[in-house]
Amino acid sequence: MRILKELGFLAKYKLVSVRSISVEKHRGADARYTHLINLLNSANSDFKAQELDEMVFTDSKSVLLLRTSKSIVENLNLSPFIIDTSVERIDTKEKMAIKKDIFLYSSFRNDAIEYLGTEATAKHDLRPLSTYAMLVEDMKDFMRVFN
């Protein structure tokens, strides 16, 4: 029970998915980064999208915990433990089976990450994701640090 009390502050943070990041840069000026994010703190799957203009950038196609929904500066990147497949462009036959969902890390075996969907009830093969190889490398890095 004590751990829940200690982690209670997380309820104030915003869970977001970074859909894309665009760069605006003019000669002699600093670059500005426009992050298109989905707020995932919702009772249903109809996530609200918003744009954040920043002088800094974060990782695209990632799931973040933000201190405030007005800035990405203070964040905790939850990828590869939580991923949002709604940002994936379905451009190959293999990707047609990918369900648009939020997936939570389940296990890591034989260089493969298994995820459980928040809405998907069947097991889904997420290896066709364009970011899958990076997710595996991130997971390997994490395992090296904490094993």
N, C-alpha and C positions, 0 to 999 in steps of 0.2 A: 504494500500500500504506500510505503514511503517513496518508492521510485515514481509512482504516479503523481504524488504531490510535488516532487522535485522537477518533473517534466511538464507540469501544468502550464508553465509559461509558453510552451509551444503552441497552445491553443490560440494565442494572440497573433501568431505568425500566419502569413498567407502562403498557401501551396499553389504554385503556378507552373505552367508548362511554357517553355520558350519555343514558340512556333518558328520564328525567323528573326534574323537581325539584318538590318540594312545600314549602309554607311553613307553619310553625307559629308563630303570633304571639298572645300573650295580652296583655291590657292591662297596661301598665307594664313589660313584659319585652321583651328584644331578640328579634328574629325568629330562628328556627332553620330551616335549609334541609336537607331530606332529599333527597339525590341517589341515585337508583336507577341504578347503573352496571353495565355488563357488562365483565368482564375479558376482553380480546381476546388476551392472551398465552396461546394455547392451540394444541395440535397439531391440533385438529379444530374444527368449528363449534359445538360444545356449550359455549358460553361461560357462565362462572359469574357469576351476578348477585349483587350485594351492595348494601347501603345505607350511605351515609356521611352522618352528621349533622354539619353545619358551621354556623358563625356567618356565613359568607360563601357566595356562590353563584357558579357559573360559567355558561357557555352551555349551554342544553339542546340535545339532539339534536346533540351535537358529539363528536368523537373527540379525546381528550387523551392526552398523555404525562404520567404522574404520577411524582413521585419515590418515593412510597410508595402502596400501595393503601389506606392508612388515612386519607388526607386529600387533598382536592382543592386545598388552598391553593397548593402549588407545582405549577404545570402549564404545559404548552405546548399550546395549542390547534392541532390539525392541520387543522381545517376551514378552507377548502374543499378541501384537498388530499387528505384521506382522509375518506370519509363512510360511515356505517353505515345502510343502508336498512331494517334490521330494526326500527328504531324508528318507521317510517312506518305510520300507520293507513291501511288500505286501505278508503277510504270513497267512492270514485268508480270508475266503469268504467275510466277511463284509468289508474288506479293498479293495476289487476289484473295488468298485465304487469310490474310492478316486481319484480325478483328480490330476495329477502332476502339481502344479501351485504355485504361490505366492499368499497368501490370506491375505487380509487386514481386520482388526477388523471392524465390523459393529455395533453390539450391544451385550449387556449382560443381559439376562432375565432368571429367574427361573433356575439359576445355569447352563445356557447353553450359550456358546459364538457363535454368528453368524458372519460369515466371508463372504466377497465378493472376488471372484477370479479376478486376473488381466486378465486372458484369459478365465476362465470358465464363461459361461453366465448363466447356470442353477444353482439353489441352490444346494449345496452339504452338506451332513451330514458328519461332520468331527469328530464325537464322536468316531469312531473306531480307530483314531490315537493313537499310543502307548503313546504319550505325552499329550493327551487331558486332563486327570485328573490333571496333573501338570499345564497346561495352565489355567484351571479353578481356581485352587488354587492361581496361580499368579495373576489372574484377581481379585479374592476376596481380596487378600492382597492390591492390588492397590486401589480398591474401598474403603476399610477401611481407607486407608491413605488420600484419596482425597474426601471422602464424609463427 
